[in-house]
Amino acid sequence: MKNVSDADSNTAGTAGLIHSIIAKAYAESPHLLHVLYALQQQCLHISEEAVREVAAHLDLPSSQVDAVVEFYSFFHKIPRGRYDILFSNCTSCGYMAGGVDLMAMLGQQLNIVADNTRGDGLVSMGQTSCIGMCDHGAALLVNGMPIISLDVAMIARIAALVEAETPLKDWPSGWFQVDDNIRVSGLLLKDDLSAGVGLRAMLALGTEDTLSEIIQSGLRGRGGAGFSTGMKWQLCREVQGSAHYVVCNADEGEPGTFKDRVLLHSYADSLFEGMTVCAFAVGAKQGYLYLRGEYRYLLPHLQSVLVRRRELGLLGVDILGQPGFSFDIDIVVGAGAYICGEESALIESLEGKRGIPRVRPPFPVTHGYLGQPTVVNNVETFIAAAHIVLRGSVWFRAVGTEKSAGSKILSISGDCAAPGIYEYPFGVTIRQVLDDCGAKDAQAVQVGGPSGMLIGSAEFDRRLGFDDLSTGGSLMVFSQARDLLVVIVNFAHFFAHESCGFCTPCRVGTTLLKNGLDKIASGHGTRYDLDEMQRLATLVKCRSHCGLGQTAANPILDGLQRFPQVFEQRLVHRDFEPHFDLDAALGEARQISHRDDAAAHIE
Amino acid sequence: MSADTKQNLITQNTITIDGQEIPFQAGQTIMDAALAAGVYIPHLCHRQGLTPHGSCKLCVVDIASRSASSHNSNRRLQAKFAVDADSRSASACTMPAVAGQQISNNTPALNEVRKTITQMLFIEGNHICPSCEKCGDCTLQAMAYHLGMLDGHFPQFFQHREVDASHPTIMLDRDRCILCELCVRASREVDGKNVFAIAGRGINAHLVVNSASGKLVDSDLETSDMAAHICPVGAILIKEHGYEVPIGQRTFDLHQVSEIGLEKIILTKARQPDE
């Protein structure tokens, strides 16, 4: 790549500003995502010029920088407002969660249309996928900071604060206060390990016994796939490589999931302890915590925990005086892409690329970060591992079922009296969970988020576990009052928005499913459309490249199977109804010509 | 995969595709083995000699689960949780051949899936075959005929896509791009350049050019590059060489897409002095 890097450096103003932002951000952290974040924050967008500058400074092809900017939701090529407001569109913490369209309301008060920046550049507004505040009602991000428990009165105050250009630090601090809402504590939540106790137990055991304790415990990945953690660590350890890596997947983007938010906030020591145990077992010197962009507000806290652990000798060179045992952790923050929760897409993102899932095999455990053997585990998995090393595999196995040892931490939201964090032994029934969280008249529960399973009341005696209802932790309750079709449409929009675009079935299929559902929901669908939906959903599920596509159609397939009436009651009883609505297509012409008389309509 | 390939070259083994036993060598994918044996598995994003990609999904096959297998692999563990316990879907171009695999390929059900995927590719872009220079040499068009596709079936997306006519000798019409990344890989792996990349996400994914202006003219693409010729559709075309081969005498007027080794024939149709 021949890049004329100094072409603009002499021109004053923006060029100089861009250059200094890049240089400063790069000195702090050379990661592409972090440099782009600094630009987005300070310039409110990432211009073509900035893309070229970044490419030159980081010695990357400008096409790669361009591709990354366009891939992640929180980077923009068109300037955002000085107040950039993003409403969650999740069914639990979205702008419609309270039954009122809060986004439309704010838009009206600020005189701004969604997905736009106001002419004066003061404010922009839009929506974003679930921001993990589902136990706190409607929520938004303003310049990356979450504001929770939104209501009509707050919307009016927000509009006033924005118009008055009040700095964020002077907004009511209580709005930004995100409580943990831990309702039921079990094995892992009862106590945060005091720093270092797990590591001392680990050193006493030695590498072999540490690994065998993890294997013996029967611990399986808490992200949802349920692969044996001990086996993963052992496989990684056995692979030759120039380096081994430990990666924590803290990119929980599944709508309705917020347990990692709480774990990162209140159990960070246990998490870093677990990552260090893994490093000891597999022989890694470097670890990464991949934090979802929506949780950037937790970054200062996490950094301070890392600093303290270094001071205590729990990270760094010769940890706890053990010669040769060196390990440290860096935090990489994402920028709004659900797909990066898929482990190989996460690794691509760590490497400063678009989050496109890799071809597997080979798996990350042999060819992961920078092509080297890499363990990628969920936040909860690492925390469980830290406890197991301290308390032993027998202690862990004593809880749960034979195939699903230990406990599961659930994020419960939706139509229940007490949304929050619940930790249960595996094997608990859905009915028990619903009783505990005060869900009085549930008609359906979404287990494991949109990519999981939608079940009805007939199945509430099923049990949580890898051999029955597997879950990454999201549990959304829908009462009899809910229109399930609205929920399913919401999920279809989510997947179409989050598809990475790599493979044809998911890239095109999720959009076709979204359009088809919109047609049915708007009262234009026929029996034929339902059959098409079934056929297409099956194809997307069976033929997509990665887990996103393979699960994207689940809400539709589950809905068609278990709740066919929610679709059927919207159908028009004709053989065929075209997708194309001629009268609607004339709407723009009517608007331009200021006509709305009968002659300006078809039919 | 390639590191230990050489050692195992001697041990030959077989897979079975639609009942036909086919030998393979360690390190080969199902696609490699099939093509070497003259068995056609439909594909658009695959080209021998380039890193397999697995994005178009035309090469989906079903591999029967081996319940009585002596191998104890992690994959069997995962298969237990698969919804369909009888077989699992795989991309033939990226899935390594493993001894004893029972593979379904040329079945009505799989060809129906492939037809739907081909329709998806048609309606997502803007493909106007009769006015396209690539007509008759286009692998997407030939695939549609091969699979008995009669229409796009789904509503057109009518996406806005940019044309780049800046380069003096090469044309980039993104309306026809199917995101197969053959040009991306050919440029990197064969031409030793890095002219193309994919940007954007989901349905907004699109081909971008690696140059300061984002225009082809400022890239180092040349007509002698493989990337300038490898496009299976009419997204990348050589300028001033339109319709030199008349309709009726083009590649797929004379050949079936299922014939193996057509790549060279398509290239000669472009009448360029390379290769």
Chai-1 contact restraints between the chains, C-beta under 6 A:
chainA,res_idxA,chainB,res_idxB,connection_type,confidence,min_distance_angstrom,max_distance_angstrom,comment,restraint_id
A,R52,B,A212,contact,1.0,0.0,6.0,A-B,restraint_1
A,P61,B,N194,contact,1.0,0.0,6.0,A-B,restraint_2
A,P61,B,N210,contact,1.0,0.0,6.0,A-B,restraint_3
A,S63,B,A197,contact,1.0,0.0,6.0,A-B,restraint_4
A,S63,B,V208,contact,1.0,0.0,6.0,A-B,restraint_5
A,S63,B,N210,contact,1.0,0.0,6.0,A-B,restraint_6
A,D66,B,A199,contact,1.0,0.0,6.0,A-B,restraint_7
A,D66,B,V208,contact,1.0,0.0,6.0,A-B,restraint_8
A,A67,B,A197,contact,1.0,0.0,6.0,A-B,restraint_9
A,A67,B,A199,contact,1.0,0.0,6.0,A-B,restraint_10
A,E70,B,A199,contact,1.0,0.0,6.0,A-B,restraint_11
A,E70,B,G200,contact,1.0,0.0,6.0,A-B,restraint_12
A,F71,B,R201,contact,1.0,0.0,6.0,A-B,restraint_13
A,V359,B,G54,contact,1.0,0.0,6.0,A-B,restraint_14
A,V359,B,T94,contact,1.0,0.0,6.0,A-B,restraint_15
A,S499,B,G202,contact,1.0,0.0,6.0,A-B,restraint_16
A,C500,B,R201,contact,1.0,0.0,6.0,A-B,restraint_17
A,G501,B,R201,contact,1.0,0.0,6.0,A-B,restraint_18
A,G501,B,G202,contact,1.0,0.0,6.0,A-B,restraint_19
A,G501,B,A205,contact,1.0,0.0,6.0,A-B,restraint_20
A,F502,B,S55,contact,1.0,0.0,6.0,A-B,restraint_21
A,C503,B,S55,contact,1.0,0.0,6.0,A-B,restraint_22
A,C503,B,K57,contact,1.0,0.0,6.0,A-B,restraint_23
A,T504,B,C56,contact,1.0,0.0,6.0,A-B,restraint_24
A,T504,B,K57,contact,1.0,0.0,6.0,A-B,restraint_25
A,T504,B,I117,contact,1.0,0.0,6.0,A-B,restraint_26
A,T504,B,M120,contact,1.0,0.0,6.0,A-B,restraint_27
A,P505,B,K57,contact,1.0,0.0,6.0,A-B,restraint_28
A,V508,B,M120,contact,1.0,0.0,6.0,A-B,restraint_29
A,V508,B,E124,contact,1.0,0.0,6.0,A-B,restraint_30
A,T511,B,I203,contact,1.0,0.0,6.0,A-B,restraint_31
A,L512,B,F154,contact,1.0,0.0,6.0,A-B,restraint_32
A,L539,B,V113,contact,1.0,0.0,6.0,A-B,restraint_33
A,L539,B,T116,contact,1.0,0.0,6.0,A-B,restraint_34
A,C542,B,S89,contact,1.0,0.0,6.0,A-B,restraint_35
A,R543,B,K57,contact,1.0,0.0,6.0,A-B,restraint_36
A,R543,B,V60,contact,1.0,0.0,6.0,A-B,restraint_37
A,R543,B,S89,contact,1.0,0.0,6.0,A-B,restraint_38
A,H579,B,P155,contact,1.0,0.0,6.0,A-B,restraint_39
